[in-house]
């Protein structure tokens, strides 16, 4: 069973920065995609992608993050640098891994709260 572990969430004031980290228990050679999703609690709320990076290093970002977020990786550890955070960025951030055998895995999530 592949394990996916996130860290780095917390409380930050508007305009501040946080760096999230996600580690998968398999090597990057066996990963197709790693991504960060975020989910706001409440009925009907769906997980929305914040950023993703594929095996070739190509990155994509969700519409709501514009250029404030940057995803990068070091081996099978992926980072999400979040700058100029806004209250609407408050959510549980979950790491997602799509393995090369097309199995997918989720971490348990880390809470990010942006509030003054």
C-alpha positions in Angstrom: 0.0 0.0 0.0 1.4 3.3 -1.0 1.5 5.9 1.7 1.0 9.6 1.1 1.9 12.0 3.8 1.3 15.8 3.8 2.8 18.4 6.1 3.1 22.2 6.4 -0.4 23.4 6.9 -1.4 25.9 9.6 -2.8 29.3 10.4 -1.5 32.3 8.5 -2.5 35.9 8.1 -3.8 37.3 4.7 -0.8 38.1 2.5 1.3 35.5 4.2 3.0 32.4 2.8 3.0 28.7 3.6 4.9 25.7 2.1 3.2 22.3 1.9 5.1 19.1 1.5 3.9 15.7 0.3 5.9 12.5 0.4 4.9 9.3 -1.4 6.3 5.9 -0.3 7.2 5.0 -3.9 9.9 6.3 -6.2 9.2 9.0 -8.7 10.0 6.5 -11.4 6.7 4.8 -10.5 4.6 8.0 -10.4 2.7 9.5 -13.3 1.2 12.6 -11.5 1.3 14.2 -8.1 -1.1 16.9 -7.3 -2.5 19.1 -4.6 -6.2 19.4 -4.3 -8.2 21.5 -1.8 -11.5 21.0 -0.3 -13.7 23.4 1.6 -16.1 21.8 4.1 -19.8 22.0 3.5 -22.5 20.3 1.5 -21.8 19.9 -2.2 -18.2 21.0 -1.9 -15.9 19.1 -4.2 -12.2 18.7 -4.2 -10.6 21.1 -6.7 -7.1 20.8 -8.1 -4.8 23.5 -6.9 -1.7 22.3 -8.7 -0.3 19.2 -10.4 3.0 18.0 -11.7 3.5 15.1 -14.0 6.4 12.7 -14.6 7.9 14.9 -17.2 7.9 17.9 -14.9 5.0 19.7 -16.6 2.9 21.8 -14.2 -0.7 23.0 -14.2 -2.6 25.2 -11.8 -6.2 25.6 -10.8 -8.0 28.7 -12.0 -8.4 30.2 -8.5 -4.7 30.1 -7.6 -3.3 32.2 -10.5 0.4 32.8 -10.1 0.5 32.8 -6.3 1.2 29.0 -6.0 4.2 27.1 -7.3 4.5 23.3 -7.3 7.9 21.6 -7.5 9.3 18.3 -6.6 12.5 16.7 -5.3 12.4 12.9 -6.0 9.1 11.7 -4.7 8.5 14.7 -2.5 6.3 17.5 -3.9 6.1 21.0 -2.5 3.4 23.6 -2.9 4.7 27.1 -2.2 1.7 29.4 -1.5 2.3 33.1 -1.4 0.0 36.1 -0.9 -2.6 33.8 0.7 -6.2 35.0 0.8 -9.0 34.0 3.2 -10.6 32.1 0.3 -7.6 29.8 0.2 -8.7 28.3 3.5 -9.3 24.6 2.9 -8.0 21.2 3.6 -5.2 20.5 1.2 -4.9 16.9 0.0 -2.0 15.3 -1.9 -2.9 13.0 -4.7 -0.7 10.4 -6.4 -1.3 8.6 -9.6 1.0 5.7 -9.9 2.4 4.2 -13.1 0.0 1.3 -12.8 -2.9 3.8 -12.7 -3.6 3.2 -9.0 -4.4 6.4 -7.2 -3.7 7.4 -3.6 -4.7 10.2 -1.3 -3.1 11.6 1.8 -5.2 12.5 4.8 -4.9 16.2 4.2 -3.5 19.2 6.0 -5.5 22.2 7.1 -4.6 25.7 5.8 -6.4 28.6 7.5 -6.0 32.1 6.3 -7.3 34.6 8.8 -6.4 37.7 10.6 
